[in-house]
C-alpha cells in the first residue's frame, strides 16, 4: 500500500492534487529535471545553490557531498512538492492509503465527495 496526502484548492477553479509519501527515486536520479517537470522553481533555485556550493568542496569530499545532496533530495522531494502546493494556496485535506494513484483518488472522493470537482484538474 502507498500513502498519499490530499491537497485541495477552492475558488472558481477548484483543484485537487495527490502527493505520494516516501522516497522519490526519479528525484534522486534526475534532481533538477524532476524539479522542472513538477514546476518547483524555488526548490530548483535552492538545489542549484547547494550544487554550486558543493563544487567548492575539496576534491576527495566533493563526491560524497554530491551523493549526500542527492540522497537528501530523494528523501525530501515530496516534502518540497507539498511545500510548493501550500505556497500556491492548496490546503492539506487528509491522507489516503491505496495500491496506486487511481485507487487513492477513488477512496478520497468516496470519503469527501466535494473533492471530485477538482480531481481531474
C-alpha positions in Angstrom: 0.0 0.0 0.0 1.1 3.5 -0.8 0.2 6.6 1.2 -0.9 9.8 -0.5 -1.6 13.2 1.0 -4.6 15.1 -0.4 -4.3 18.8 -1.2 -7.3 20.9 -2.4 -7.7 24.4 -3.6 -11.1 26.1 -3.8 -12.3 29.1 -5.7 -13.7 29.4 -9.2 -11.5 26.6 -10.5 -11.3 24.0 -7.7 -8.4 21.6 -7.9 -7.2 18.6 -6.0 -3.7 17.1 -6.0 -2.4 13.8 -4.5 1.2 13.6 -3.4 2.7 10.2 -2.7 4.7 9.7 0.5 8.2 8.2 0.6 11.5 8.2 -1.3 11.4 9.6 -4.8 13.7 7.5 -7.0 13.4 9.8 -10.0 14.2 12.9 -7.9 17.3 11.1 -6.6 18.5 10.2 -10.1 17.4 13.4 -12.0 17.1 16.1 -9.4 17.0 19.3 -11.5 14.9 17.7 -14.3 12.4 16.3 -11.7 12.1 19.8 -10.2 11.5 21.3 -13.7 8.9 18.6 -14.5 6.9 19.4 -11.3 7.3 23.2 -11.6 9.1 23.6 -8.3 11.1 26.8 -9.2 12.2 27.9 -5.8 13.3 24.4 -4.9 15.3 24.3 -8.1 17.0 27.5 -7.2 17.9 26.1 -3.8 19.2 22.9 -5.4 21.4 24.8 -7.8 22.8 26.9 -4.9 23.6 23.8 -3.0 25.2 22.2 -6.1 27.4 25.2 -6.7 28.4 25.2 -3.0 29.4 21.5 -3.3 31.6 22.4 -6.3 33.9 24.4 -3.9 34.4 21.5 -1.5 37.9 19.9 -1.7 38.2 17.0 -4.2 38.0 13.9 -2.1 34.9 15.1 -0.3 33.1 16.6 -3.2 31.7 13.2 -4.5 30.4 12.3 -1.0 28.8 15.7 -0.6 27.1 15.4 -4.0 25.8 11.9 -3.2 24.5 13.2 0.2 22.7 16.0 -1.6 21.0 13.6 -4.0 20.0 11.2 -1.1 18.6 14.1 0.9 16.8 15.3 -2.2 15.3 11.9 -2.9 14.0 11.6 0.7 12.6 15.2 0.8 11.4 15.8 -2.8 7.8 15.0 -1.9 8.0 17.4 1.1 9.2 20.1 -1.3 6.2 19.3 -3.5 3.8 19.7 -0.6 5.5 22.9 0.5 5.1 24.4 -3.0 1.4 23.3 -3.1 0.9 25.1 0.3 2.5 28.2 -1.1 0.2 28.1 -4.1 -2.9 28.0 -1.9 -3.6 24.3 -1.7 -4.8 23.2 1.8 -4.0 19.7 3.1 -7.2 17.8 3.3 -6.2 14.4 4.6 -4.3 11.2 3.9 -5.4 8.1 1.9 -3.7 4.7 1.5 -4.2 2.7 -1.7 -2.4 0.4 -4.2 -2.0 3.1 -6.8 -3.0 6.7 -7.5 -6.2 5.8 -9.3 -7.5 3.9 -6.3 -6.3 6.7 -4.0 -8.4 9.1 -6.0 -11.5 6.8 -5.7 -11.0 6.5 -1.9 -10.5 10.2 -1.5 -13.7 11.1 -3.4 -15.7 8.4 -1.6 -14.7 9.9 1.7 -15.0 13.6 0.6 -17.4 13.9 -2.4 -16.8 17.6 -2.8 -13.2 16.9 -3.8 -14.5 15.3 -7.1 -14.9 18.7 -8.7 -11.1 19.3 -8.7 -9.6 15.8 -9.1 -9.4 15.9 -12.9 -7.6 19.3 -12.9 
